[in-house]
Amino acid sequence: MKVTFENTQIAFDGKSASDISRMQALFSIVARPSLVKIGKAMLNISLFLHFPIRWILKPTIFKQFCGGETIDECEEVMLQLAKSNIQSILDYSAEGLNDEAHFDKVDSEILSTIDKSKIHSYIPFAVFKPSGIARIELLEKISCSLALNTAETLEYDKLIKRVETICEYAQRADIPVMIDAEESWIQAAIDLIVEKMSEKYNKTKAVVYNTLQMYRTDRLDYLKSQHEIAQMKGYKLGFKIVRGAYMEKERERAIEKSYPSPVYQTKEGTDKAYNLALDYIVEHNNEIALCAGTHNEESCYHLISLMEKHAIANNDTAVYFAQLYGMSDHITYNLSTANYNVAKYLPYGSLKLVLPYLIRRAEENTSIKGQTGRELQLIITEKSRRKAL
Ligand SMILES: Cc1cc2nc3c(=O)[nH]c(=O)nc-3n(C[C@H](O)[C@H](O)[C@H](O)COP(=O)(O)OP(=O)(O)OC[C@H]3O[C@@H](n4cnc5c(N)ncnc54)[C@H](O)[C@@H]3O)c2cc1C
């Protein structure tokens, strides 16, 4: 069956008329940059003044982009997705805290998501963001190859132990763990840790996956050099391939600190690098497992054609597609209907702590120069299709 992402009937399967109207109202609001700006400011004021905001956020933007406030609360969404052959990647998305108590909490949540995967067959990966379990200043210092003092050395050892515990737990539960990529000035430390873990836990198959942000001009070379090292030392690799979420921040910092931006100057540069990474991994698919984290239709079509070219079965577990929950259902549902391995990143966490994540999603869906956003256009198409029946 030829996959097309144009099929909105499949994309909105199971969504009632009221679900679609709620989504339309939400995406119409976030499509207007001025409203997103005002909303963000009002949110900050409300938080500062302790105004109750839960009643408005929980049934609207939270419901659209998050599975629930706890793992158990995500159950309903996971079952709903599983009915359509879509898997869920539980992502504890509490952000903005940078202390040991928070790191302990994140750590225990990651282990709980692994526990959940033992009883729920629709969870293909565990995932975590390194800054959720480590101080950013520590990661930055390591990334700059600066010497650590005694306290920092102890802190680093503790971090390595934390990551080892997670990887070991994942290996025992037979579930791979993906480690998110972050800003370039802390990524070298993250890479170092993931490389260490890959060498230790990926002896026979990829248990640990690193993430490559293909907006970075050095990532294709990094992928190839990692492959060479893994071949030499005799272990497998796993990579989640994304375009990268911190482009503006990267560019601003590069200007501020007078170094060349690590990001391609054009979207075309990033797009080309993304597809070249897919080419390379699929060509070496016996040694490198892949999760393509993208909402880009062209990259998904490209991966489909690569799989055909290399005679890789649609449901071969060496290749996964993934999108964020609440976005690009036209890609996810059409892929699952064609029996590809596809999963949603399903963020969860207390409403207050996932707010930074929700604000990023609102900003990402804001239209450029007043054009109708991609999600909104799909909703409008589906509404017209249903009306015409
Ligand atoms: C499952 C999943 C997991 C993810 N995990 C991570 C993660 O661990 N770390 C992370 O950083 N991000 C992560 N992301 C976000 C991702 O990096 C992208 O920001 C987001 O998916 C949008 O890119 P896209 O491929 O979907 O498609 P598109 O909408 O086609 O691409 C948008 C992206 O292209 C790049 N871009 C846009 N304009 C330019 C320009 N002028 N010059 C150069 N590049 C440009 C930027 O990276 C931008 O985000 C994840 C996304 C998904 C779906």
The ligand as an SDF file (V2000), in Angstrom:
LIG
                    3D

 53 58  0  0  0  0  0  0  0  0999 V2000
    9.8810   12.3790   18.4780 C   0  0  0  0  0  0  0  0  0  0  0  0
   10.6760   13.6480   18.5250 C   0  0  0  0  0  0  0  0  0  0  0  0
   11.7550   13.7560   19.3960 C   0  0  0  0  0  0  0  0  0  0  0  0
   12.5110   14.9380   19.4430 C   0  0  0  0  0  0  0  0  0  0  0  0
   13.6100   15.0120   20.2500 N   0  0  0  0  0  0  0  0  0  0  0  0
   14.4100   16.1060   20.1970 C   0  0  0  0  0  0  0  0  0  0  0  0
   15.6370   16.1700   20.9120 C   0  0  0  0  0  0  0  0  0  0  0  0
   16.0160   15.2410   21.6230 O   0  0  0  0  0  0  0  0  0  0  0  0
   16.3900   17.2950   20.8060 N   0  0  0  0  0  0  0  0  0  0  0  0
   16.0110   18.3610   20.0070 C   0  0  0  0  0  0  0  0  0  0  0  0
   16.7660   19.3340   19.9100 O   0  0  0  0  0  0  0  0  0  0  0  0
   14.8420   18.3300   19.3410 N   0  0  0  0  0  0  0  0  0  0  0  0
   14.0440   17.2390   19.4140 C   0  0  0  0  0  0  0  0  0  0  0  0
   12.8740   17.2170   18.6940 N   0  0  0  0  0  0  0  0  0  0  0  0
   12.4120   18.4470   17.9870 C   0  0  0  0  0  0  0  0  0  0  0  0
   13.0320   18.5380   16.6020 C   0  0  0  0  0  0  0  0  0  0  0  0
   14.4110   18.7770   16.7380 O   0  0  0  0  0  0  0  0  0  0  0  0
   12.4310   19.6450   15.7260 C   0  0  0  0  0  0  0  0  0  0  0  0
   12.5360   20.8880   16.3790 O   0  0  0  0  0  0  0  0  0  0  0  0
   11.0020   19.4810   15.3230 C   0  0  0  0  0  0  0  0  0  0  0  0
   10.6520   18.1350   15.1610 O   0  0  0  0  0  0  0  0  0  0  0  0
   10.7430   20.1930   13.9910 C   0  0  0  0  0  0  0  0  0  0  0  0
   11.5080   19.6170   12.9410 O   0  0  0  0  0  0  0  0  0  0  0  0
   10.8710   18.6000   11.8800 P   0  0  0  0  0  0  0  0  0  0  0  0
   11.8840   17.6120   11.4290 O   0  0  0  0  0  0  0  0  0  0  0  0
    9.6630   18.0290   12.4850 O   0  0  0  0  0  0  0  0  0  0  0  0
   10.4370   19.4000   10.5970 O   0  0  0  0  0  0  0  0  0  0  0  0
   10.4180   20.8080    9.9600 P   0  0  0  0  0  0  0  0  0  0  0  0
    9.2200   21.5180   10.4780 O   0  0  0  0  0  0  0  0  0  0  0  0
   10.5320   20.6000    8.4970 O   0  0  0  0  0  0  0  0  0  0  0  0
   11.7340   21.5470   10.3990 O   0  0  0  0  0  0  0  0  0  0  0  0
   11.8290   22.5710   11.3280 C   0  0  0  0  0  0  0  0  0  0  0  0
   13.2490   22.5230   11.8330 C   0  0  0  0  0  0  0  0  0  0  0  0
   14.1710   22.8170   10.7780 O   0  0  0  0  0  0  0  0  0  0  0  0
   15.2850   23.5310   11.2770 C   0  0  0  0  0  0  0  0  0  0  0  0
   15.3000   24.8660   10.6340 N   0  0  0  0  0  0  0  0  0  0  0  0
   14.2370   25.6970   10.4570 C   0  0  0  0  0  0  0  0  0  0  0  0
   14.6200   26.8410    9.8320 N   0  0  0  0  0  0  0  0  0  0  0  0
   15.9530   26.7350    9.6220 C   0  0  0  0  0  0  0  0  0  0  0  0
   16.9270   27.6100    9.0520 C   0  0  0  0  0  0  0  0  0  0  0  0
   16.5930   28.8030    8.5670 N   0  0  0  0  0  0  0  0  0  0  0  0
   18.2080   27.1930    9.0060 N   0  0  0  0  0  0  0  0  0  0  0  0
   18.5670   25.9660    9.4860 C   0  0  0  0  0  0  0  0  0  0  0  0
   17.6910   25.0930   10.0460 N   0  0  0  0  0  0  0  0  0  0  0  0
   16.3990   25.4730   10.1070 C   0  0  0  0  0  0  0  0  0  0  0  0
   15.0700   23.6550   12.7900 C   0  0  0  0  0  0  0  0  0  0  0  0
   15.7260   22.5600   13.3870 O   0  0  0  0  0  0  0  0  0  0  0  0
   13.5610   23.5260   12.9270 C   0  0  0  0  0  0  0  0  0  0  0  0
   13.1800   23.0310   14.1950 O   0  0  0  0  0  0  0  0  0  0  0  0
   12.1250   16.0460   18.6330 C   0  0  0  0  0  0  0  0  0  0  0  0
   11.0400   15.9210   17.7610 C   0  0  0  0  0  0  0  0  0  0  0  0
   10.3220   14.7510   17.6840 C   0  0  0  0  0  0  0  0  0  0  0  0
    9.1780   14.6550   16.7260 C   0  0  0  0  0  0  0  0  0  0  0  0
  1  2  1  0
  2  3  1  0
  2 52  2  0
  3  4  2  0
  4  5  1  0
  4 50  1  0
  5  6  2  0
  6  7  1  0
  6 13  1  0
  7  8  2  0
  7  9  1  0
  9 10  1  0
 10 11  2  0
 10 12  1  0
 12 13  2  0
 13 14  1  0
 14 15  1  0
 14 50  1  0
 15 16  1  0
 16 17  1  0
 16 18  1  0
 18 19  1  0
 18 20  1  0
 20 21  1  0
 20 22  1  0
 22 23  1  0
 23 24  1  0
 24 25  2  0
 24 26  1  0
 24 27  1  0
 27 28  1  0
 28 29  2  0
 28 30  1  0
 28 31  1  0
 31 32  1  0
 32 33  1  0
 33 34  1  0
 33 48  1  0
 34 35  1  0
 35 36  1  0
 35 46  1  0
 36 37  1  0
 36 45  1  0
 37 38  2  0
 38 39  1  0
 39 40  1  0
 39 45  2  0
 40 41  1  0
 40 42  2  0
 42 43  1  0
 43 44  2  0
 44 45  1  0
 46 47  1  0
 46 48  1  0
 48 49  1  0
 50 51  2  0
 51 52  1  0
 52 53  1  0
M  END
$$$$
